Amino acid sequence: MSIICGLPILECVYCLACTRWACKRCLHNASRDSESWAHATPEEFDPIPRLCRYILAVYEKDLTQPTMQPPQSYNIDPKCLITKKNYKDTRGKVPPYLLYLDHTHSDIVLAIRGLNLAKESDYAVLLDNKLGKMKFDGGYVHNGLLRAAECILDAECDSLKEMVEKYPSYTLTFTGHSLGSGVAALMTIVVVRNRDRLGNIERRRIRCYAIAPARCMSLNLAVRYADVINSVDDFLPRTATPLEDIFKSLFCLPCLLCLRCMRDTCISEERMLKDSRRLYAPGRLYHIVERKPFRCGRFPPEVRTAVPVDGRFEHIVLSCNATSDHAILWIEKEAQKALELMQEKDNELKIPAKQKMERQKTLVKEHEEEHTAALRRAVTLAVPHAFPPPQYGTFDEKDNEGDSSGKGKGKESWGVLIDRLFEKGDSGHMGLKKLIFSD
């Protein structure tokens, strides 16, 4: 009799829990996550639409006769294309990519396309996630994406080094969309830790723009490399569900993904921060806001940016447009529109060119200060393996990097160098902590 009476109580508790979860999800709006962030400036957001077009160019079979019209929409000169690899060239180990020399913007660009639902090789990269087996650079990363980064570096190292040395004033930019963005982000970390392999390139010349990135690195790494890695938000970096479970959910979306989402909603943020193996979107975040609470339809996009530690896009925002908004075509369109609106606002205010240059210098300083504050915030919140910046500055060339002497590295493959970061992740981390607290 007591069992029968207990059933309605359990049902009521279950219904209340589901109602609470549904209300929490439905009332949660994307703009709330970034409402306290600063607005991005045209100078810092300017590369993103252009890099989106480079990623789109990877999809073309022949850039001299592009299928997307008009051809100038890519802003790519086929004569400046260094290399372009398809699935046959990469043997399915990595998604297709291109290497382009952009003389107009003094930039060396390596762009990687996103997940191809028709290619089993892309799923192999996505499902290869030996999470938590070993630490990498004092944190944790997605194994399949890291190994894909290794393959690209092995193939293009000589070309990259040649161009970096030939054009010493050019920046080196890694970019990608979706699956490719995770590869680009981890490639950036490996290059930063082994700058001698690319002619001792300065850290300030290396940068990464991850468009709608997969979660690929632990929180301490995401914050530590926020000076070189930038991410553009959509639903994928908000999805705490592992990539392989997202793939599986394509066959059972209502049950598996819903249960995962419910579980993550009920986990406290404090517990999330304590989980050293939990993966996050990398680096500095740019959020293109085009929807507002309790208001229907899209609005003129505005861009907000920050290096958050807590509240780092932990929850999925329910939207019927989530998958279509993830497309690189749509992101490029919205990013370009947002950039044009920022530029129009500058023109209306009639800001002189000299003042814009001063604003750019101020912006660099503010980003450095924000990055330093984020590192300190990570320590305050007791994020595993996080450490405070040294007194001599967060962006000192000695900071966060291994041995750049080049001794014995010249003939080693990138796989050996990556394995070395696995082997020395803890010792390197402890050595840096000793350096910090001894200063």
Stockholm file with secondary structure:
# STOCKHOLM 1.0

chainA/1-439         MSIICGLPILECVYCLACTRWACKRCLHNASRDSESWAHATPEEFDPIPRLCRYILAVYEKDLTQPTMQPPQSYNIDPKCLITKKNYKDTRGKVPPYLLYLDHTHSDIVLAIRGLNLAKESDYAVLLDNKLGKMKFDGGYVHNGLLRAAECILDAECDSLKEMVEKYPSYTLTFTGHSLGSGVAALMTIVVVRNRDRLGNIERRRIRCYAIAPARCMSLNLAVRYADVINSVDDFLPRTATPLEDIFKSLFCLPCLLCLRCMRDTCISEERMLKDSRRLYAPGRLYHIVERKPFRCGRFPPEVRTAVPVDGRFEHIVLSCNATSDHAILWIEKEAQKALELMQEKDNELKIPAKQKMERQKTLVKEHEEEHTAALRRAVTLAVPHAFPPPQYGTFDEKDNEGDSSGKGKGKESWGVLIDRLFEKGDSGHMGLKKLIFSD
#=GR chainA/1-439 SS CHHHHHHHHHHHHHHHHHHHHHHHHHHCCHHHHTTTSEECCHHHHTHHHHHHHHHHHHTCSCTTSCSSSSGGGSCCCGGGEEEEECHHHHTTSSCCEEEEEETTTTEEEEEECCCCTTCHHHHHHHHCCCTTSSCBTTBCBCHHHHHHHHHHHHHHHHHHHHHHHHCTTSEEEEEEETHHHHHHHHHHHHHHHTGGGGTSCCGGGEEEEEESCCCCEEHHHHHHTTTTEEEECSHHHHCCSCHHHHHHHTTSIIIIIHHHHHHHHHSCHHHHHHCTTCEECCSEEEEEECCCTTCCSCCCCEEEEECCSTTSSCSCCCCTTHHHHTSHHHHHHHHHHHHHHHHHHHHHHTCCHHHHHHHHHHHHHHHHHHHHHHHHHHHHTTCTTCCCCCTTCTTCTTTTCCCCSCTTTTTCCHHHHHHHHHHTHHHHHHHHHHHHHHC
#=GC SS_cons         CHHHHHHHHHHHHHHHHHHHHHHHHHHCCHHHHTTTSEECCHHHHTHHHHHHHHHHHHTCSCTTSCSSSSGGGSCCCGGGEEEEECHHHHTTSSCCEEEEEETTTTEEEEEECCCCTTCHHHHHHHHCCCTTSSCBTTBCBCHHHHHHHHHHHHHHHHHHHHHHHHCTTSEEEEEEETHHHHHHHHHHHHHHHTGGGGTSCCGGGEEEEEESCCCCEEHHHHHHTTTTEEEECSHHHHCCSCHHHHHHHTTSIIIIIHHHHHHHHHSCHHHHHHCTTCEECCSEEEEEECCCTTCCSCCCCEEEEECCSTTSSCSCCCCTTHHHHTSHHHHHHHHHHHHHHHHHHHHHHTCCHHHHHHHHHHHHHHHHHHHHHHHHHHHHTTCTTCCCCCTTCTTCTTTTCCCCSCTTTTTCCHHHHHHHHHHTHHHHHHHHHHHHHHC
//
